[in-house]
Amino acid sequence: MTRPPHRRHRKLVSLYEEWGFSVKQNAKILFLYNDTESFRKVPMALSLSAKPFVPLEPTCNQSFCMISLRTVDGMFVVATEDGMIDTTKGASRDVFWQSLLLDDGATDANPAEATGSGKGSTICLRSAYGKFLCVEPVGTVLADRFVNSTWETFDVLPHPTGGGVSLRSFHGNFLGLDPSNGGLAISQDPVAWDGDAINLMCNKANPTPLHVKIMRKHQTMAFALAQRKRLVDPLHHGSMTLVEACQTLMQLIGESTRQVSGSKVLASMVHDADVVRRNGHPDWLQLATFLRGLGMLFLLWTDDDAMPLRGISYDQWLRHTDTWVLGRPIPESIAHANLNDLNTDNSTHRPPTEGQRGMAHVNMPWTPDEYLYHVLEGNHTTLPREAADVIRYFSCRVWYVHDAYPDVESAADLAVKELVRLVAS
């Protein structure tokens, strides 16, 4: 006798939710019927940060997600049936690798731990043919192992300079690309892989962090205004206490709420606030600095247009994101100015309309800071006005470091700019 469909529905959904997936907002659920049984096809999404791109604390002994490996020119790195490594242009199920997150103790015997760069998450990668990626002692990279042991494991470590992560093999070398054929090869130096949604792109040929490219390409006036209208005009997505917001943020980036003391994102937020405290700033400014991290909660409600933003890690949002005033050319003083032309607004010369009206009248890129600014404004916060300003302009270094937009700022903005400079520098 078949169980009623409603009792079976959500079993797989609940399982994937335990692994960090969530049902996509406003998703169209497809019902399939077969005789007396019914099935649902439920669109779900998993947010993968570039650093780290897998959950820090899995909810069970072994967790997995599907990723693809790509070259900078868009080729997918795949395994052949006989275990060799190849590349392909077409996107199909064969381009996905099952990344298994292993127990912390699974590779304790790894001699590479003596290299001193620190241990991150440990994963193994299984191809579409069910075989594991392996680095042999001589440096050969194959995908022909039916069992994952030691040579089939990789430590996921923050890349020291290029952003993203590096994948360190059991032997202490790093997974990268073979420049002759685009396949996988090993390198003695860390090779940067940057994450966007469920893709990892090898950035060896271009050390520009991928999150910078994402920001520069997607943050147009039309995009920012559309996100603002959808998320804060008016505010309607939910109400949380501060504790609930912190717990939700931890879940969003893949941390377990059972060990709050071990949260890296909360520790980062507390650290930033403590720096402000040690510099002698008032408590309301310390609180505003801490709250910046909660702006990332807008990622809970991203639509398809904003999905690339989910590939940006909390550390990149909080410390390595640069913003600018929308609707006018991006200043050349911004970091990685060579990417400015990726932004379609950069070649569209609109006549300035904010002259001397003040920075409060400009439109900024849609970031956690901008979202939180509008949340505070929309809820008539009792924090001083300067608190919201510090949050909004924290990442606008072209203004408070390089003195861009003198034709926009008002006399009152000069004090705000100096305060942001003192807090953020």
N, C-alpha and C positions, 0 to 999 in steps of 0.2 A: 504494500500500500504506500502510495506516494504521500509524503508529508505536504501539508498545505504550502503553497508557494511563499506566503508571507513569513513562514518560519525559516525558510531557507535563505530568502533574500537577506542581504547584509552580512552573511557569514564571511564571504570573501572581502566585502567592503570593510568590515571590522578588522579583518586580518591585515589588510593593506594600511588601514589607519594606524594600526599598532606599529607599522614600519615607517610611519611618517607621511604617508600619502593623505590627501584630502580630496573630497568630491569637489569638482570644479563648480564655481558659482554659476547659477542659471544654466547648468548643464542639461542637455536633452538626453533623457534616459530612454534607451530602446528596449522594448519588451519583446522577447522571442518565445514562441509557444511551440511545444512538441508533445502532441497527444495530451496527456494529463499533467505535463510539467510545464513550467514557465521559467524563463531566465531573464535576467536584466543585464544590459550592457551599460555600465556606469562610467562616464569619463572621470578620471581622477588625475591628479597632478602631484608631483613631488618637487619641492624646492631644493636645489643643490647649490650650496655656497661654494665658491671657488677655494676657500681656505677655512675650514676643511670642507670637502664636498660630500662627505659621508657622515652620518650621525656619530657624535662622539661617544654616546652611551646607548647602544642598542637595547631594545626592550626584551630581547631574548639572546641566547648564546650566539646565534648567527643570523645576520640580517643581510638583505641584498637589494640592489636596485639595478636598473638597466642603464648603461651609458654607451655612448659612441666615442670613438677616438678619431680626431680629424687633423688634417694638415692645414697650414695657413691658406692654401689655395682651395680649400673646400673638399679635398679628397677624403674618403673614409678609409680607415685602416681596418682590414678584415682578415680573418683566418680562412684558409682553404680547408677542404675536407681532409687533406693529408697532413695538416698541421703547419703548413708554410704560412708566411705573412704576405699579404698583398694589399693593394689599394683599389678602390672603385669610386666612380662618380655617383652611381645610383644609390638612392636611399631605400633600403629594404630592411627586412628583419635581420638579414645576415650581418648588417653593420653594427648591431648591438652586442655588447659584451655584458654578461651578468657579473656584476661586481659584488663579491661576497665579503662582508665585513666580519673579520674573525675576532675571537676572544682576545683580550689583552695578553693572556698568557700563551697564546698559540705559537708565538715565535720568540719566546724568551731566550732561546739558545742562539739567536741570530748574532753572528760575530760583528755584523755591521754596527751594532749598538755602541761599539767602542769608538766610532768616528766622532762622536761628540755633538752631533747636530740635533739630537733629541728625537724621541720616537713619537710619531703621530698614530693615526689609525692604521691598521694592517689589513690589507685586502688581497684577494686573488681574483683573477679575471678569467671567466669561462666563455668560450666562443659559442657561436650559434650551433656548432657541431658537438657541443658538450665537452670539449677538451680545454684544459687550462693553459694559460700563457705561462711560459717558463723561460728563465734566463739561465743558461748553462755556465759553468765556471769559465769556459773559454770565451764567453761573450755572445754566443749564438742565441738568438731569440726565436722561439718556436711556440706553437700552440697545439701540441700533440700529446699532452699528458692527461690521462683519464682520472688521475687522483691528484689532489693538491697536497703537497707536502711542504718542503722548505724552499726549494728553488722556484716554486710557483707563487711565492708571497712577495708583496710590495708594501713598504712603509710609505704612507702619505704624509709628506712633510711640507711645511710652508717654504716656498722658494725664497732664498735669501735676498734676492734683488729684483727679480722680474715680475713679482706678483704671482698669484695662483699657487699651485702646488707642484712639488716634484715627487716622482715615484721611484723610491730607492729599492733595489733588488736585494735579495738575501746576501749577495756577494759584495754589497757596498757600493756598486755603481748605479747609474741612473738610467731610466728608460727614456729614450728619445727617438729621433727619426734618422733614418739613413738618407743622407742628401742625394745619393745616387739614384734611389728608386722610390723614396717616400715611405718605405716600410719602417718597421721598428728596428732600433739598434740601441746599443748601450753607450753611455758616456761617463767619463770619470767625474765630470762636473754636473751639478744639478741642472736639469732641463725643465723649463717652466711649461706647465699645462694649465690653461685657464678654462674655467667652467662657465657655460651659459646654458641654463636649464639642464638638460641631460646630455650635453655634449662636453667633451674635453678637447680643447684645441692645443696642439703643440706650438709653443711660441718661441722656439729656439731661434728662428731666423729674425724675429722681431720682438725685442724685449718689452714693447709697450704693453702694459697690463690690459687685458681684454675689457675690464670694467670701464676703463677710460674710453675705449672705442664705443662701448654700448651707450655711455652717457652722451658722448659727442654726437653720435648718429641719431639717437632717438629723442633727445630732449629739445624738441622744437616748440614754438609758441602754440601750434595747434594741439600737440600732444599734451602739453602741460595744462592748457585750459580745459581740454576734454577730461583729463584725470581729476582736475579740481571740481568740475561740474558734477562728475560721477560720484566723487567720494566726500566732498565737504559742502556742496551747495544743494541741499542742506546736509548737515551731519545726520546720518540715519543708520549707520551700519551696526552699532552696538554700544553698550555701556559697560565699563569694567572698573573695578577698584584698582588701586595701584598694584596690589599683590596679584590680582588676576591678570593684569596687563603684563607684569613681569613673567608670570608663569606661561602665558600665551606666547610671549616672545621667545622663551626658551624652547617651547615646542616647535615654534616656527623654524628655528635654525637647527632643529634636530637634537636638542639636549633633553635629558630626562629631568622632569620636575621633582623626582624623588630625592635628588641631591642638589639642592639649591646652592649649597656652599661650594660645589664644584663647577658652577656655571661660569663659563669663560666670558659670555657676553655680559652678564651682570657684573662680573669682576672688572671688565673693561670699563663699564659705565661708572662703577664706584671709583675706580682709579682716576678717571678724568675729573670727577667731582672732587676727589681728594686733592688733586693738583690745584684746583681752584681754591680750595680751603687753605692749603699751605701758602698760597700766594696772598692770603689776607682778604679775599673777597667775601662779601656778605653771604649769609646762608641761602637767601633766595636765588643767588647766582649759582651756588653749588647745586641746588635742586634743579635749576634749569639745565645745567650741564649734564646731570644724571638723566633727566627726562629725555634728552635727545635720542637715546637709543630706542625709546618706545615709539618713536615716529616710524620705525620699521614695520609696525603693525599694519600699515596700509597694504603691505604685501599679502595679507590674508585675503584681500578682495581684488586682486589684480585681474584685469581682463586680458584678452589675447594681445592687445597692443602693448600692454605693460609687462607681459611675461618675461621679456629679456632682463628686466630689472631684478628678477628673482635669482639671477645668476651672480649677483654682487654680494659679497660676504659682509658680515656685520663690521669687521675691521675696516674694510674698504669704504663702507658707508660713513663710519664715524671718523676716520682719520685720513683717508686717501681719496676723497671725492672733491672735485673743484666745480664750483658753479659760477654762473655769470648772469647778466641781465638779458632776458629774451627780447627778441624783436629788433636787435641791432647786431652788428658784426661782433663776433667773439674776440676779445682783446688778444693781441699777440703775446701778452705777458702771461697768459695762462699756461699751465704745464701741458706739454705735448701739443703745442699750438699747430704742429704739422697735421693734426687731425681735424682742424676746424672746418675744413671743406667737406667733411662727412656730413655736416649739419646743413640741411637744405636752406635754413633761414640765413645762413652766413652769406649767401650770394643774393639774398632778397633784401634790397635796401629800402626799408620803410623809413619815412621821415620821423625823427624822434618826436614823441608827444609828451615826454615826462620832464622837459626842461625845467630845472630848478624847483620842481614840485616835490621832490624828495623821494628817497628810496622806497617809502611805503607804497608808492603808486606804481612800482615796476612789477613785472611778472618774472618769476624765478623758475628754474627747472624743477620738475616734480621729483622731490627727494623726501626721505624721512624728515629732514628739517623743515621743509616747506609744508608737508602734511601736518606735522605737529604744530607748526605756527598757526595754521588755520583752525586746528582743533582747539587750541588755547583761545584764539580770538572768538571762535564761534561759541565757546562756553563761558565767555566773559570772565576769564581767569582773574583771580585776585593778585596774581604775581605782578610786580612792577612792569610797566611797558617795556623797559629795557631787557627784561628776561626773554620775552618773545622775539625781540630784535636780535639778541645774541644767538638764539637758536636759528633764526632764519638766515642770518648772514655768516654763520660760523664757517661755512665752506666757500664763501665768496672772497677768496684771497686776492683776486684781481682788483677788488675794491679796497679792502683794508690794508693790504700789503703793497700793492702796485699802484694805488691811487687812480684806478679807472673811474669813469663816470663823474668827473667834476661838473659836467653840465647838467647832471641829474640831481646830485645831492643838494639838500637844503642846509641852512645854517645849523639846524637841529641835528642833522645827520653826522656832523663832525664829531660830536660827543659820542654818538653811538659807534662810529667807526673806531674811535680810540678805545672804547670799552671792549669791542670785539677783538681788537688787536691785542689788548692786554690779556684777555681770557684765552684766546685761541693760539697765540704764539708760544 
